[in-house]
Amino acid sequence: MTLSLHGDSYGLPICFVVTYFLVVMIIVPESPRGLAAHDMEDEARRVIGNITNKDLGDPDVIAQYNDIS
């Protein structure tokens, strides 16, 4: 009994993993905390605004940004 890496035995699982990774990368938004840690203030505030459905200049968005930075 030999293990062959050239058959179809690995094709389907690899396809599922790659598809799952791509779907997660598209659906999951970037973390405001991670963006703030990398000095991307505008992007972090934009994500907070998108999550809360508020303007970037809204006091709640600014307060949340100040809490995480």
PQR file of N, CA, C, O and H, with PARSE charges and radii, in Angstrom:
ATOM      1  N   MET A   1       0.845  -1.178   0.000 -0.4000 1.5000
ATOM      2  CA  MET A   1       0.000   0.000   0.000 -0.0000 2.0000
ATOM      3  C   MET A   1       0.889   1.240   0.000  0.5500 1.7000
ATOM      4  O   MET A   1       1.696   1.431   0.909 -0.5500 1.4000
ATOM      5  N   THR A   2       0.740   2.067  -1.007 -0.4000 1.5000
ATOM      6  CA  THR A   2       1.553   3.279  -1.102 -0.0000 2.0000
ATOM      7  C   THR A   2       0.653   4.511  -1.087  0.5500 1.7000
ATOM      8  O   THR A   2      -0.503   4.465  -1.507 -0.5500 1.4000
ATOM      9  H   THR A   2       0.084   1.912  -1.746  0.4000 1.0000
ATOM     10  N   LEU A   3       1.206   5.593  -0.601 -0.4000 1.5000
ATOM     11  CA  LEU A   3       0.481   6.859  -0.547 -0.0000 2.0000
ATOM     12  C   LEU A   3       0.917   7.708  -1.730  0.5500 1.7000
ATOM     13  O   LEU A   3       2.102   8.002  -1.891 -0.5500 1.4000
ATOM     14  H   LEU A   3       2.145   5.630  -0.261  0.4000 1.0000
ATOM     15  N   SER A   4      -0.024   8.091  -2.539 -0.4000 1.5000
ATOM     16  CA  SER A   4       0.278   8.889  -3.718 -0.0000 2.0000
ATOM     17  C   SER A   4      -0.274  10.297  -3.535  0.5500 1.7000
ATOM     18  O   SER A   4      -1.461  10.471  -3.260 -0.5500 1.4000
ATOM     19  H   SER A   4      -0.986   7.852  -2.408  0.4000 1.0000
ATOM     20  N   LEU A   5       0.578  11.291  -3.686 -0.4000 1.5000
ATOM     21  CA  LEU A   5       0.151  12.672  -3.578 -0.0000 2.0000
ATOM     22  C   LEU A   5      -0.377  13.216  -4.901  0.5500 1.7000
ATOM     23  O   LEU A   5      -0.808  14.367  -4.969 -0.5500 1.4000
ATOM     24  H   LEU A   5       1.543  11.150  -3.909  0.4000 1.0000
ATOM     25  N   HIS A   6      -0.348  12.414  -5.934 -0.4000 1.5000
ATOM     26  CA  HIS A   6      -0.761  12.873  -7.253 -0.0000 2.0000
ATOM     27  C   HIS A   6      -2.198  12.489  -7.586  0.5500 1.7000
ATOM     28  O   HIS A   6      -2.712  12.890  -8.631 -0.5500 1.4000
ATOM     29  H   HIS A   6       0.001  11.479  -5.879  0.4000 1.0000
ATOM     30  N   GLY A   7      -2.852  11.728  -6.727 -0.4000 1.5000
ATOM     31  CA  GLY A   7      -4.223  11.305  -6.995 -0.0000 2.0000
ATOM     32  C   GLY A   7      -5.226  12.371  -6.578  0.5500 1.7000
ATOM     33  O   GLY A   7      -4.863  13.494  -6.226 -0.5500 1.4000
ATOM     34  H   GLY A   7      -2.435  11.403  -5.878  0.4000 1.0000
ATOM     35  N   ASP A   8      -6.483  11.992  -6.627 -0.4000 1.5000
ATOM     36  CA  ASP A   8      -7.558  12.912  -6.273 -0.0000 2.0000
ATOM     37  C   ASP A   8      -7.825  12.952  -4.777  0.5500 1.7000
ATOM     38  O   ASP A   8      -8.727  13.666  -4.338 -0.5500 1.4000
ATOM     39  H   ASP A   8      -6.778  11.080  -6.913  0.4000 1.0000
ATOM     40  N   SER A   9      -7.082  12.218  -3.994 -0.4000 1.5000
ATOM     41  CA  SER A   9      -7.366  12.124  -2.566 -0.0000 2.0000
ATOM     42  C   SER A   9      -7.130  13.432  -1.828  0.5500 1.7000
ATOM     43  O   SER A   9      -7.754  13.658  -0.791 -0.5500 1.4000
ATOM     44  H   SER A   9      -6.350  11.637  -4.350  0.4000 1.0000
ATOM     45  N   TYR A  10      -6.266  14.292  -2.315 -0.4000 1.5000
ATOM     46  CA  TYR A  10      -5.997  15.558  -1.653 -0.0000 2.0000
ATOM     47  C   TYR A  10      -6.684  16.742  -2.331  0.5500 1.7000
ATOM     48  O   TYR A  10      -6.760  17.822  -1.744 -0.5500 1.4000
ATOM     49  H   TYR A  10      -5.760  14.109  -3.158  0.4000 1.0000
ATOM     50  N   GLY A  11      -7.168  16.566  -3.515 -0.4000 1.5000
ATOM     51  CA  GLY A  11      -7.746  17.669  -4.267 -0.0000 2.0000
ATOM     52  C   GLY A  11      -8.971  18.275  -3.605  0.5500 1.7000
ATOM     53  O   GLY A  11      -9.061  19.496  -3.474 -0.5500 1.4000
ATOM     54  H   GLY A  11      -7.106  15.689  -3.991  0.4000 1.0000
ATOM     55  N   LEU A  12      -9.907  17.450  -3.189 -0.4000 1.5000
ATOM     56  CA  LEU A  12     -11.142  17.945  -2.598 -0.0000 2.0000
ATOM     57  C   LEU A  12     -10.908  18.618  -1.243  0.5500 1.7000
ATOM     58  O   LEU A  12     -11.415  19.721  -1.037 -0.5500 1.4000
ATOM     59  H   LEU A  12      -9.834  16.458  -3.296  0.4000 1.0000
ATOM     60  N   PRO A  13     -10.171  18.015  -0.314 -0.5600 1.5000
ATOM     61  CA  PRO A  13      -9.932  18.714   0.963  0.2800 2.0000
ATOM     62  C   PRO A  13      -9.188  20.038   0.791  0.5500 1.7000
ATOM     63  O   PRO A  13      -9.507  21.009   1.478 -0.5500 1.4000
ATOM     64  N   ILE A  14      -8.226  20.098  -0.092 -0.4000 1.5000
ATOM     65  CA  ILE A  14      -7.493  21.345  -0.322 -0.0000 2.0000
ATOM     66  C   ILE A  14      -8.429  22.391  -0.920  0.5500 1.7000
ATOM     67  O   ILE A  14      -8.350  23.567  -0.567 -0.5500 1.4000
ATOM     68  H   ILE A  14      -7.968  19.309  -0.650  0.4000 1.0000
ATOM     69  N   CYS A  15      -9.301  21.975  -1.811 -0.4000 1.5000
ATOM     70  CA  CYS A  15     -10.271  22.887  -2.416 -0.0000 2.0000
ATOM     71  C   CYS A  15     -11.187  23.471  -1.346  0.5500 1.7000
ATOM     72  O   CYS A  15     -11.475  24.668  -1.365 -0.5500 1.4000
ATOM     73  H   CYS A  15      -9.364  21.019  -2.098  0.4000 1.0000
ATOM     74  N   PHE A  16     -11.652  22.630  -0.402 -0.4000 1.5000
ATOM     75  CA  PHE A  16     -12.503  23.116   0.684 -0.0000 2.0000
ATOM     76  C   PHE A  16     -11.774  24.123   1.564  0.5500 1.7000
ATOM     77  O   PHE A  16     -12.349  25.148   1.931 -0.5500 1.4000
ATOM     78  H   PHE A  16     -11.417  21.658  -0.386  0.4000 1.0000
ATOM     79  N   VAL A  17     -10.530  23.851   1.905 -0.4000 1.5000
ATOM     80  CA  VAL A  17      -9.761  24.746   2.768 -0.0000 2.0000
ATOM     81  C   VAL A  17      -9.536  26.092   2.086  0.5500 1.7000
ATOM     82  O   VAL A  17      -9.709  27.138   2.711 -0.5500 1.4000
ATOM     83  H   VAL A  17     -10.063  23.018   1.607  0.4000 1.0000
ATOM     84  N   VAL A  18      -9.157  26.077   0.828 -0.4000 1.5000
ATOM     85  CA  VAL A  18      -8.912  27.316   0.094 -0.0000 2.0000
ATOM     86  C   VAL A  18     -10.209  28.113  -0.046  0.5500 1.7000
ATOM     87  O   VAL A  18     -10.210  29.331   0.137 -0.5500 1.4000
ATOM     88  H   VAL A  18      -9.016  25.227   0.320  0.4000 1.0000
ATOM     89  N   THR A  19     -11.297  27.444  -0.365 -0.4000 1.5000
ATOM     90  CA  THR A  19     -12.587  28.121  -0.504 -0.0000 2.0000
ATOM     91  C   THR A  19     -13.019  28.733   0.822  0.5500 1.7000
ATOM     92  O   THR A  19     -13.473  29.877   0.853 -0.5500 1.4000
ATOM     93  H   THR A  19     -11.296  26.455  -0.513  0.4000 1.0000
ATOM     94  N   TYR A  20     -12.885  27.989   1.918 -0.4000 1.5000
ATOM     95  CA  TYR A  20     -13.238  28.495   3.245 -0.0000 2.0000
ATOM     96  C   TYR A  20     -12.405  29.736   3.575  0.5500 1.7000
ATOM     97  O   TYR A  20     -12.947  30.732   4.054 -0.5500 1.4000
ATOM     98  H   TYR A  20     -12.516  27.060   1.893  0.4000 1.0000
ATOM     99  N   PHE A  21     -11.112  29.684   3.327 -0.4000 1.5000
ATOM    100  CA  PHE A  21     -10.224  30.813   3.614 -0.0000 2.0000
ATOM    101  C   PHE A  21     -10.644  32.054   2.819  0.5500 1.7000
ATOM    102  O   PHE A  21     -10.696  33.152   3.373 -0.5500 1.4000
ATOM    103  H   PHE A  21     -10.672  28.875   2.938  0.4000 1.0000
ATOM    104  N   LEU A  22     -10.936  31.893   1.556 -0.4000 1.5000
ATOM    105  CA  LEU A  22     -11.338  33.028   0.720 -0.0000 2.0000
ATOM    106  C   LEU A  22     -12.665  33.623   1.172  0.5500 1.7000
ATOM    107  O   LEU A  22     -12.823  34.843   1.199 -0.5500 1.4000
ATOM    108  H   LEU A  22     -10.894  31.001   1.106  0.4000 1.0000
ATOM    109  N   VAL A  23     -13.611  32.774   1.523 -0.4000 1.5000
ATOM    110  CA  VAL A  23     -14.912  33.269   1.991 -0.0000 2.0000
ATOM    111  C   VAL A  23     -14.748  34.030   3.298  0.5500 1.7000
ATOM    112  O   VAL A  23     -15.343  35.095   3.464 -0.5500 1.4000
ATOM    113  H   VAL A  23     -13.483  31.783   1.501  0.4000 1.0000
ATOM    114  N   VAL A  24     -13.963  33.514   4.220 -0.4000 1.5000
ATOM    115  CA  VAL A  24     -13.743  34.186   5.499 -0.0000 2.0000
ATOM    116  C   VAL A  24     -13.048  35.524   5.284  0.5500 1.7000
ATOM    117  O   VAL A  24     -13.404  36.505   5.938 -0.5500 1.4000
ATOM    118  H   VAL A  24     -13.480  32.649   4.085  0.4000 1.0000
ATOM    119  N   MET A  25     -12.081  35.591   4.400 -0.4000 1.5000
ATOM    120  CA  MET A  25     -11.360  36.836   4.149 -0.0000 2.0000
ATOM    121  C   MET A  25     -12.274  37.900   3.537  0.5500 1.7000
ATOM    122  O   MET A  25     -12.066  39.091   3.768 -0.5500 1.4000
ATOM    123  H   MET A  25     -11.792  34.794   3.869  0.4000 1.0000
ATOM    124  N   ILE A  26     -13.271  37.494   2.769 -0.4000 1.5000
ATOM    125  CA  ILE A  26     -14.175  38.439   2.139 -0.0000 2.0000
ATOM    126  C   ILE A  26     -15.253  38.902   3.121  0.5500 1.7000
ATOM    127  O   ILE A  26     -15.599  40.083   3.139 -0.5500 1.4000
ATOM    128  H   ILE A  26     -13.439  36.526   2.582  0.4000 1.0000
ATOM    129  N   ILE A  27     -15.784  37.998   3.928 -0.4000 1.5000
ATOM    130  CA  ILE A  27     -16.915  38.304   4.799 -0.0000 2.0000
ATOM    131  C   ILE A  27     -16.494  39.005   6.090  0.5500 1.7000
ATOM    132  O   ILE A  27     -17.157  39.947   6.524 -0.5500 1.4000
ATOM    133  H   ILE A  27     -15.503  37.038   3.913  0.4000 1.0000
ATOM    134  N   VAL A  28     -15.424  38.565   6.694 -0.4000 1.5000
ATOM    135  CA  VAL A  28     -15.021  39.097   7.998 -0.0000 2.0000
ATOM    136  C   VAL A  28     -14.345  40.456   7.810  0.5500 1.7000
ATOM    137  O   VAL A  28     -13.362  40.560   7.076 -0.5500 1.4000
ATOM    138  H   VAL A  28     -14.886  37.799   6.341  0.4000 1.0000
ATOM    139  N   PRO A  29     -14.866  41.500   8.468 -0.5600 1.5000
ATOM    140  CA  PRO A  29     -14.241  42.822   8.332  0.2800 2.0000
ATOM    141  C   PRO A  29     -12.927  42.898   9.092  0.5500 1.7000
ATOM    142  O   PRO A  29     -12.650  42.082   9.971 -0.5500 1.4000
ATOM    143  N   GLU A  30     -12.135  43.881   8.743 -0.4000 1.5000
ATOM    144  CA  GLU A  30     -10.883  44.074   9.451 -0.0000 2.0000
ATOM    145  C   GLU A  30     -11.169  44.537  10.873  0.5500 1.7000
ATOM    146  O   GLU A  30     -12.189  45.176  11.130 -0.5500 1.4000
ATOM    147  H   GLU A  30     -12.361  44.544   8.029  0.4000 1.0000
ATOM    148  N   SER A  31     -10.284  44.220  11.776 -0.4000 1.5000
ATOM    149  CA  SER A  31     -10.462  44.580  13.174 -0.0000 2.0000
ATOM    150  C   SER A  31     -10.055  46.034  13.397  0.5500 1.7000
ATOM    151  O   SER A  31      -8.944  46.423  13.036 -0.5500 1.4000
ATOM    152  H   SER A  31      -9.455  43.701  11.567  0.4000 1.0000
ATOM    153  N   PRO A  32     -10.940  46.844  13.989 -0.5600 1.5000
ATOM    154  CA  PRO A  32     -10.563  48.224  14.289  0.2800 2.0000
ATOM    155  C   PRO A  32      -9.359  48.290  15.243  0.5500 1.7000
ATOM    156  O   PRO A  32      -8.511  49.175  15.126 -0.5500 1.4000
ATOM    157  N   ARG A  33      -9.300  47.352  16.177 -0.4000 1.5000
ATOM    158  CA  ARG A  33      -8.188  47.330  17.122 -0.0000 2.0000
ATOM    159  C   ARG A  33      -6.860  47.046  16.400  0.5500 1.7000
ATOM    160  O   ARG A  33      -5.838  47.656  16.714 -0.5500 1.4000
ATOM    161  H   ARG A  33      -9.989  46.634  16.272  0.4000 1.0000
ATOM    162  N   GLY A  34      -6.882  46.136  15.452 -0.4000 1.5000
ATOM    163  CA  GLY A  34      -5.681  45.834  14.683 -0.0000 2.0000
ATOM    164  C   GLY A  34      -5.253  47.000  13.805  0.5500 1.7000
ATOM    165  O   GLY A  34      -4.064  47.289  13.669 -0.5500 1.4000
ATOM    166  H   GLY A  34      -7.713  45.641  15.197  0.4000 1.0000
ATOM    167  N   LEU A  35      -6.236  47.663  13.213 -0.4000 1.5000
ATOM    168  CA  LEU A  35      -5.929  48.829  12.382 -0.0000 2.0000
ATOM    169  C   LEU A  35      -5.358  49.966  13.232  0.5500 1.7000
ATOM    170  O   LEU A  35      -4.420  50.644  12.813 -0.5500 1.4000
ATOM    171  H   LEU A  35      -7.202  47.429  13.324  0.4000 1.0000
ATOM    172  N   ALA A  36      -5.923  50.174  14.424 -0.4000 1.5000
ATOM    173  CA  ALA A  36      -5.422  51.224  15.315 -0.0000 2.0000
ATOM    174  C   ALA A  36      -4.000  50.911  15.769  0.5500 1.7000
ATOM    175  O   ALA A  36      -3.180  51.816  15.926 -0.5500 1.4000
ATOM    176  H   ALA A  36      -6.685  49.623  14.764  0.4000 1.0000
ATOM    177  N   ALA A  37      -3.711  49.638  15.977 -0.4000 1.5000
ATOM    178  CA  ALA A  37      -2.370  49.238  16.406 -0.0000 2.0000
ATOM    179  C   ALA A  37      -1.332  49.508  15.323  0.5500 1.7000
ATOM    180  O   ALA A  37      -0.153  49.691  15.625 -0.5500 1.4000
ATOM    181  H   ALA A  37      -4.376  48.903  15.849  0.4000 1.0000
ATOM    182  N   HIS A  38      -1.761  49.535  14.065 -0.4000 1.5000
ATOM    183  CA  HIS A  38      -0.857  49.805  12.949 -0.0000 2.0000
ATOM    184  C   HIS A  38      -0.965  51.252  12.460  0.5500 1.7000
ATOM    185  O   HIS A  38      -0.622  51.551  11.316 -0.5500 1.4000
ATOM    186  H   HIS A  38      -2.719  49.386  13.819  0.4000 1.0000
ATOM    187  N   ASP A  39      -1.436  52.137  13.320 -0.4000 1.5000
ATOM    188  CA  ASP A  39      -1.545  53.573  13.019 -0.0000 2.0000
ATOM    189  C   ASP A  39      -2.380  53.864  11.772  0.5500 1.7000
ATOM    190  O   ASP A  39      -2.030  54.733  10.973 -0.5500 1.4000
ATOM    191  H   ASP A  39      -1.714  51.894  14.250  0.4000 1.0000
ATOM    192  N   MET A  40      -3.473  53.142  11.613 -0.4000 1.5000
ATOM    193  CA  MET A  40      -4.403  53.371  10.504 -0.0000 2.0000
ATOM    194  C   MET A  40      -5.708  53.916  11.084  0.5500 1.7000
ATOM    195  O   MET A  40      -6.749  53.258  11.056 -0.5500 1.4000
ATOM    196  H   MET A  40      -3.757  52.437  12.262  0.4000 1.0000
ATOM    197  N   GLU A  41      -5.618  55.147  11.615 -0.4000 1.5000
ATOM    198  CA  GLU A  41      -6.746  55.748  12.331 -0.0000 2.0000
ATOM    199  C   GLU A  41      -7.987  55.886  11.452  0.5500 1.7000
ATOM    200  O   GLU A  41      -9.085  55.527  11.878 -0.5500 1.4000
ATOM    201  H   GLU A  41      -4.773  55.682  11.638  0.4000 1.0000
ATOM    202  N   ASP A  42      -7.831  56.394  10.249 -0.4000 1.5000
ATOM    203  CA  ASP A  42      -8.983  56.606   9.369 -0.0000 2.0000
ATOM    204  C   ASP A  42      -9.689  55.300   9.037  0.5500 1.7000
ATOM    205  O   ASP A  42     -10.919  55.236   9.038 -0.5500 1.4000
ATOM    206  H   ASP A  42      -6.939  56.685   9.903  0.4000 1.0000
ATOM    207  N   GLU A  43      -8.919  54.266   8.755 -0.4000 1.5000
ATOM    208  CA  GLU A  43      -9.512  52.966   8.444 -0.0000 2.0000
ATOM    209  C   GLU A  43     -10.222  52.381   9.656  0.5500 1.7000
ATOM    210  O   GLU A  43     -11.310  51.820   9.528 -0.5500 1.4000
ATOM    211  H   GLU A  43      -7.921  54.317   8.755  0.4000 1.0000
ATOM    212  N   ALA A  44      -9.612  52.510  10.833 -0.4000 1.5000
ATOM    213  CA  ALA A  44     -10.229  51.995  12.053 -0.0000 2.0000
ATOM    214  C   ALA A  44     -11.541  52.707  12.335  0.5500 1.7000
ATOM    215  O   ALA A  44     -12.529  52.069  12.699 -0.5500 1.4000
ATOM    216  H   ALA A  44      -8.729  52.967  10.937  0.4000 1.0000
ATOM    217  N   ARG A  45     -11.558  54.020  12.171 -0.4000 1.5000
ATOM    218  CA  ARG A  45     -12.789  54.772  12.397 -0.0000 2.0000
ATOM    219  C   ARG A  45     -13.837  54.434  11.343  0.5500 1.7000
ATOM    220  O   ARG A  45     -15.030  54.404  11.645 -0.5500 1.4000
ATOM    221  H   ARG A  45     -10.756  54.538  11.875  0.4000 1.0000
ATOM    222  N   ARG A  46     -13.405  54.180  10.108 -0.4000 1.5000
ATOM    223  CA  ARG A  46     -14.340  53.792   9.047 -0.0000 2.0000
ATOM    224  C   ARG A  46     -15.008  52.462   9.387  0.5500 1.7000
ATOM    225  O   ARG A  46     -16.218  52.312   9.216 -0.5500 1.4000
ATOM    226  H   ARG A  46     -12.436  54.204   9.862  0.4000 1.0000
ATOM    227  N   VAL A  47     -14.222  51.494   9.869 -0.4000 1.5000
ATOM    228  CA  VAL A  47     -14.777  50.184  10.231 -0.0000 2.0000
ATOM    229  C   VAL A  47     -15.742  50.324  11.408  0.5500 1.7000
ATOM    230  O   VAL A  47     -16.813  49.717  11.407 -0.5500 1.4000
ATOM    231  H   VAL A  47     -13.239  51.616  10.008  0.4000 1.0000
ATOM    232  N   ILE A  48     -15.369  51.118  12.408 -0.4000 1.5000
ATOM    233  CA  ILE A  48     -16.274  51.348  13.545 -0.0000 2.0000
ATOM    234  C   ILE A  48     -17.562  51.997  13.060  0.5500 1.7000
ATOM    235  O   ILE A  48     -18.652  51.620  13.492 -0.5500 1.4000
ATOM    236  H   ILE A  48     -14.499  51.611  12.409  0.4000 1.0000
ATOM    237  N   GLY A  49     -17.442  52.970  12.167 -0.4000 1.5000
ATOM    238  CA  GLY A  49     -18.627  53.618  11.607 -0.0000 2.0000
ATOM    239  C   GLY A  49     -19.506  52.644  10.837  0.5500 1.7000
ATOM    240  O   GLY A  49     -20.732  52.709  10.927 -0.5500 1.4000
ATOM    241  H   GLY A  49     -16.557  53.276  11.816  0.4000 1.0000
ATOM    242  N   ASN A  50     -18.889  51.744  10.083 -0.4000 1.5000
ATOM    243  CA  ASN A  50     -19.661  50.742   9.329 -0.0000 2.0000
ATOM    244  C   ASN A  50     -20.374  49.781  10.263  0.5500 1.7000
ATOM    245  O   ASN A  50     -21.522  49.411  10.020 -0.5500 1.4000
ATOM    246  H   ASN A  50     -17.893  51.692  10.009  0.4000 1.0000
ATOM    247  N   ILE A  51     -19.699  49.377  11.330 -0.4000 1.5000
ATOM    248  CA  ILE A  51     -20.292  48.433  12.277 -0.0000 2.0000
ATOM    249  C   ILE A  51     -21.467  49.076  13.010  0.5500 1.7000
ATOM    250  O   ILE A  51     -22.495  48.432  13.221 -0.5500 1.4000
ATOM    251  H   ILE A  51     -18.766  49.678  11.528  0.4000 1.0000
ATOM    252  N   THR A  52     -21.320  50.335  13.394 -0.4000 1.5000
ATOM    253  CA  THR A  52     -22.353  51.012  14.183 -0.0000 2.0000
ATOM    254  C   THR A  52     -23.336  51.799  13.326  0.5500 1.7000
ATOM    255  O   THR A  52     -24.288  52.373  13.856 -0.5500 1.4000
ATOM    256  H   THR A  52     -20.486  50.858  13.222  0.4000 1.0000
ATOM    257  N   ASN A  53     -23.124  51.836  12.011 -0.4000 1.5000
ATOM    258  CA  ASN A  53     -23.973  52.607  11.086 -0.0000 2.0000
ATOM    259  C   ASN A  53     -24.030  54.092  11.457  0.5500 1.7000
ATOM    260  O   ASN A  53     -25.096  54.708  11.457 -0.5500 1.4000
ATOM    261  H   ASN A  53     -22.351  51.370  11.581  0.4000 1.0000
ATOM    262  N   LYS A  54     -22.863  54.648  11.772 -0.4000 1.5000
ATOM    263  CA  LYS A  54     -22.773  56.063  12.127 -0.0000 2.0000
ATOM    264  C   LYS A  54     -21.670  56.722  11.305  0.5500 1.7000
ATOM    265  O   LYS A  54     -20.814  56.052  10.728 -0.5500 1.4000
ATOM    266  H   LYS A  54     -21.997  54.148  11.772  0.4000 1.0000
ATOM    267  N   ASP A  55     -21.714  58.051  11.266 -0.4000 1.5000
ATOM    268  CA  ASP A  55     -20.714  58.844  10.548 -0.0000 2.0000
ATOM    269  C   ASP A  55     -19.354  58.761  11.231  0.5500 1.7000
ATOM    270  O   ASP A  55     -19.267  58.463  12.422 -0.5500 1.4000
ATOM    271  H   ASP A  55     -22.409  58.596  11.735  0.4000 1.0000
ATOM    272  N   LEU A  56     -18.290  59.026  10.466 -0.4000 1.5000
ATOM    273  CA  LEU A  56     -16.940  59.010  11.045 -0.0000 2.0000
ATOM    274  C   LEU A  56     -16.757  60.082  12.113  0.5500 1.7000
ATOM    275  O   LEU A  56     -15.983  59.895  13.052 -0.5500 1.4000
ATOM    276  H   LEU A  56     -18.361  59.268   9.498  0.4000 1.0000
ATOM    277  N   GLY A  57     -17.453  61.190  11.978 -0.4000 1.5000
ATOM    278  CA  GLY A  57     -17.327  62.272  12.940 -0.0000 2.0000
ATOM    279  C   GLY A  57     -18.268  62.160  14.122  0.5500 1.7000
ATOM    280  O   GLY A  57     -18.266  63.028  14.995 -0.5500 1.4000
ATOM    281  H   GLY A  57     -18.081  61.343  11.215  0.4000 1.0000
ATOM    282  N   ASP A  58     -19.073  61.108  14.167 -0.4000 1.5000
ATOM    283  CA  ASP A  58     -20.021  60.923  15.262 -0.0000 2.0000
ATOM    284  C   ASP A  58     -19.270  60.759  16.587  0.5500 1.7000
ATOM    285  O   ASP A  58     -18.266  60.048  16.634 -0.5500 1.4000
ATOM    286  H   ASP A  58     -19.075  60.403  13.457  0.4000 1.0000
ATOM    287  N   PRO A  59     -19.732  61.397  17.653 -0.5600 1.5000
ATOM    288  CA  PRO A  59     -19.037  61.292  18.950  0.2800 2.0000
ATOM    289  C   PRO A  59     -18.895  59.858  19.459  0.5500 1.7000
ATOM    290  O   PRO A  59     -17.905  59.529  20.112 -0.5500 1.4000
ATOM    291  N   ASP A  60     -19.881  59.001  19.165 -0.4000 1.5000
ATOM    292  CA  ASP A  60     -19.780  57.602  19.594 -0.0000 2.0000
ATOM    293  C   ASP A  60     -18.640  56.874  18.884  0.5500 1.7000
ATOM    294  O   ASP A  60     -17.920  56.087  19.497 -0.5500 1.4000
ATOM    295  H   ASP A  60     -20.686  59.268  18.635  0.4000 1.0000
ATOM    296  N   VAL A  61     -18.484  57.142  17.584 -0.4000 1.5000
ATOM    297  CA  VAL A  61     -17.400  56.520  16.813 -0.0000 2.0000
ATOM    298  C   VAL A  61     -16.047  56.998  17.343  0.5500 1.7000
ATOM    299  O   VAL A  61     -15.122  56.203  17.509 -0.5500 1.4000
ATOM    300  H   VAL A  61     -19.069  57.781  17.085  0.4000 1.0000
ATOM    301  N   ILE A  62     -15.944  58.280  17.602 -0.4000 1.5000
ATOM    302  CA  ILE A  62     -14.689  58.838  18.119 -0.0000 2.0000
ATOM    303  C   ILE A  62     -14.386  58.265  19.498  0.5500 1.7000
ATOM    304  O   ILE A  62     -13.241  57.922  19.792 -0.5500 1.4000
ATOM    305  H   ILE A  62     -16.696  58.925  17.466  0.4000 1.0000
ATOM    306  N   ALA A  63     -15.413  58.159  20.349 -0.4000 1.5000
ATOM    307  CA  ALA A  63     -15.218  57.612  21.695 -0.0000 2.0000
ATOM    308  C   ALA A  63     -14.788  56.146  21.636  0.5500 1.7000
ATOM    309  O   ALA A  63     -13.906  55.731  22.388 -0.5500 1.4000
ATOM    310  H   ALA A  63     -16.343  58.437  20.111  0.4000 1.0000
ATOM    311  N   GLN A  64     -15.397  55.365  20.758 -0.4000 1.5000
ATOM    312  CA  GLN A  64     -15.017  53.959  20.633 -0.0000 2.0000
ATOM    313  C   GLN A  64     -13.592  53.830  20.109  0.5500 1.7000
ATOM    314  O   GLN A  64     -12.834  52.971  20.559 -0.5500 1.4000
ATOM    315  H   GLN A  64     -16.113  55.702  20.147  0.4000 1.0000
ATOM    316  N   TYR A  65     -13.231  54.692  19.154 -0.4000 1.5000
ATOM    317  CA  TYR A  65     -11.854  54.666  18.651 -0.0000 2.0000
ATOM    318  C   TYR A  65     -10.869  55.008  19.766  0.5500 1.7000
ATOM    319  O   TYR A  65      -9.834  54.357  19.907 -0.5500 1.4000
ATOM    320  H   TYR A  65     -13.847  55.390  18.789  0.4000 1.0000
ATOM    321  N   ASN A  66     -11.193  56.028  20.553 -0.4000 1.5000
ATOM    322  CA  ASN A  66     -10.308  56.413  21.655 -0.0000 2.0000
ATOM    323  C   ASN A  66     -10.182  55.304  22.701  0.5500 1.7000
ATOM    324  O   ASN A  66      -9.135  55.163  23.333 -0.5500 1.4000
ATOM    325  H   ASN A  66     -12.034  56.557  20.439  0.4000 1.0000
ATOM    326  N   ASP A  67     -11.243  54.521  22.884 -0.4000 1.5000
ATOM    327  CA  ASP A  67     -11.189  53.403  23.834 -0.0000 2.0000
ATOM    328  C   ASP A  67     -10.231  52.307  23.382  0.5500 1.7000
ATOM    329  O   ASP A  67      -9.547  51.700  24.206 -0.5500 1.4000
ATOM    330  H   ASP A  67     -12.093  54.636  22.371  0.4000 1.0000
ATOM    331  N   ILE A  68     -10.180  52.050  22.076 -0.4000 1.5000
ATOM    332  CA  ILE A  68      -9.332  50.944  21.596 -0.0000 2.0000
ATOM    333  C   ILE A  68      -7.902  51.361  21.279  0.5500 1.7000
ATOM    334  O   ILE A  68      -7.013  50.515  21.180 -0.5500 1.4000
ATOM    335  H   ILE A  68     -10.736  52.542  21.406  0.4000 1.0000
ATOM    336  N   SER A  69      -7.681  52.651  21.121 -0.4000 1.5000
ATOM    337  CA  SER A  69      -6.317  53.080  20.755 -0.0000 2.0000
ATOM    338  C   SER A  69      -5.495  53.443  21.962  0.5500 1.7000
ATOM    339  O   SER A  69      -4.331  53.821  21.825 -0.5500 1.4000
ATOM    340  H   SER A  69      -8.403  53.338  21.202  0.4000 1.0000
TER
END
